[in-house]
Amino acid sequence: MKTILTMPDSDIALLTMAGEGRPFVLNRRTMAEMNTLLDEVERRRPRALVITGEGKFFCAGADIKEMLAMDGRELHEWALLGGRLNTRLEALEMPVIAAVNGMALGGGCELALACDLRCASMAARFAVPEVTLGTICGAGGTQRLPRLIGETRAKQLIFTGQTISAQTALEWGLVNSVQTAGTLLEETLALAAAIAQNSPFAVSRAKRSVNGGREMLPEEALEWERDLFGECGDSRDRREGMTAFIEKRPRVFTGE
């Protein structure tokens, strides 16, 4: 198993969780690899990041063999590693899109939840089956899932450990779209390209506004939005976008 970072476009990064014939799992090594690749993503500063898997699995979740020998303290430390990885994905300046090609189970589902958008193959399946193993989500699943699909449906998934189809995930608002297996990556990259055409400065502030505002009281969130709107006002991208609109010419955004 390994994680691979490629740049299918100068503005788009693609991170692939490659199982190399096996289900890709999250363990200390693979999470460290992903963090190293995210360092590289931040250095390259693409306008969007797409994360996908390989074969039948997007990500099979935590490495149960690695976890089995751990005690409660060690499991808490392990959960910190997974939680920090997901929080880092959530906090990246650029939008992160999960192209869920297959099974997204446990920690793999939690990783997808930490992305900004989720596109799924018709073969994709989603589950947080931790209770069937005598534990619970440890990397944000019990917090992000209710925010996305509502508490009632989230509790159903979390308490039963059941698996849902891509179509059900779409109906519940867990994913943005469902594609055929053959077109999933192409369509997800097209979505990333549509985002990349816009001002990176503005998109990053829009992401901050949504993510930060959901934890605030309404008036605080509105003030937070106004502050970020003001930041855009001082950017080169804002001047370029409005000038190009008036002059009826293509926009050339730099992210500044």
N, C-alpha and C positions, 0 to 999 in steps of 0.2 A: 504494500500500500504506500502511496505517496501523494502529495499534493503538487499540482503543476500550475504555474502561472504563465499565461501567454497574453499577447496583445493583438487580437484579431483586427484591431483598428487603433490608430494612434490615440484616440480618445476613450477607448474601452479596454478594460482589463478583464480577463477570463481566468477564474480560479477553478480548477477541476480536481475533485476528490476522486482519485483513481484507485480503484480496488485491485486492479491487475488480476482479474479473475476471481476475486473474493469480495465479499461485502466490505465496504469502507467503514471503519469504526473510529471513534474518537478515543484516543488514549494520550498519555503524556507526550509521546513522540509526535503523533500526527497533529496535536494541538500546538506543540512548539513549532512544527513546520509551518502551520497556517499562520501563526503569529509572525514568523520570519518573512513569509510572503506578503503579509499585510504591511510590514515595514517597507518592503519594496513597492507596494502599491502606493503608499503614502509618499514615497520618494518620487515616483513617476507622475503622480497626480493626474490620473485619468479622470474623465468626466463622469464615468459610471463603472461599476464593478459588477460582473455577473459571476455567480457561483453555481456550479452544477456538479453532478456525479457522473457515474459511468455504469453502463449495463443496466441491471435490474434495480440498482440501488442509487439513490441520491446520497444517503448516509444511513447506515444501520444503527446509529446511536453509539452509546458508550461501549467500551471494551469490557464486557462482563467478566472475562477471565482475569483482567487486570484488577478489577474492582473487588472480586470475590474475597481476596485475602486481606482486604483493608478493614480496619476498625472504624468506629464512628468519627474519630478525629481525622484520620487519613481520608475518609470519604468527604468530610467537610472541606479539606484542602483540595481534593480532586474537584469538588463542585465549584470552588473558587476559580480554578483554572478554566473550566468550561464557561462559567458565568462571566469571567473577564473577557474571554474570547468573544462571546456574544455581545457584551456591552461595547466592546471595541468596534465590532461590525456596525452596531447601531449608531455609534458616534462618529463614524467616518464622514468626512466632509462631503464626499460624493454619494449619490444614491447607490444602494446595493440591491441587486435583483437576484432572487433564487430561481434558477431554472430547474425545477424538481422533476427529474427524468424518471424516477422510480420510487422505491420505498423510502419514506422519510420517517424514521422510527425513533422514539425517545429523544436522545440528544440531537439526532439529525433533524427531527421536527422542531426542536427548540432552536437550532441554528437557523432553520428557515424562518421561524417566527421573528428572529432578530434582524432579518433583512427588511428593507423598505417595501419591496414588492415581491410577489411570488407568482411565477407562471408555472403551470404544471402540464406534464404529459398525461394523456388519457390513461397511461399505465401507472401513474403516480398513486401512492397510497400514504395516508398520514395516520400516525398513532403516537400516543404518549402512554406506553404500557407499563410504566414503572411500578404501579401497584400490583401487577401480576408477578413482580419479582420481589415484593416485600419492601418497596421503597417508594419515593416520590420523585418528581422532577427536581433537579438540582441546579439547572442552568437557566432558569427564568420561565419555564413552561407554565407554571401555575399563575404567573403574573401577566405574561404577554398574551396567552391564549384567551383569557376572558376579555381583555381589552379589544381583541380582534373580532371575536365571534359572539361575545356576550357571555355572562356568567353561567346561565343555565346550560347552554350547549357545551361550554368548556368543562363544566363539572361532569357532564355526561361522559365526555371523552376521558377525563382524568380519573374519574371514579371507576369506570368500567374497563379502561385500557383498550377499548374497541378500535378497530381500524376503519377509516372512512375512505371512500373513493375520491378521485379528483373531481368528479361531478358534484358530489356532496360538499366537498371543500369549496367549490365555486358557489354553490347555493348558500352556504353558510358565511361566505365572505372571507374565507381563509386564504383563497388565491384570487388573483386578478383575472386569470384566463386559463383555458384548457386547450391544448394543442395536440395534434397527432405526434407520435414519437419522432417521426421524421422531420417535423417542422418546428419542434419545440425550441431548439437552440437558435435557429434562424429567426424565429419570431421574437424571442427574448432579446437577441442582439439588435433587432430592429427597434424594439422598445428602448433599449439603451441608447441607440443612435438618435432616436427622436429626443430623448432627454439631453443628449450631448450637444444638440444644436442650440440649446438655450444657454443663457448666461451661467457659467459655473458659480460665479459669485452669488447670483440670485438664487440658484437652486440650492446651494449649501445653506443659505439663510432661510429658505423656505423649509428645508429639512429641520433646521434648528428650531424654527418656530413651531412646527407641528410636534416634534418630539419633546421640547421643553414645556410647551403650553399645556400638554395633557396632564401634567402633574400640578398645575396651578389652579387657583380659583379663577373664575371667568374674567374678572377685572384685571387681575395680575397677568393673565394670558394675553389679554388685549394690549396691555402696556408692553409686554414682551414683544408682541408682533410689531407694534409701532416703533420700538427701539431698533428692531432688525430692518424695518422699512427705511428708517433713517440711515442705517449703515449703507443700504443699497444706494441711497441718494448721493453719497460721496464716492461711489465707485465709478471707475472708467466704463465698466460694462453698462451701467445705467445710462450714462451719457451716449455711449455708442448705440445702444438699443433704441433710444428715443430719437437720436439723430438719424439713424438709418430708416426708421419708420417715416419720419417727415420727408426725408430725401428719396424715399421709395427705392432703396438699394438693399442688397444683402447685408446682414449683420456680421460683424467680425468681433466675436467676444474673446477676451484674453483671460478672464477670471480675476481681473483686478478691479 
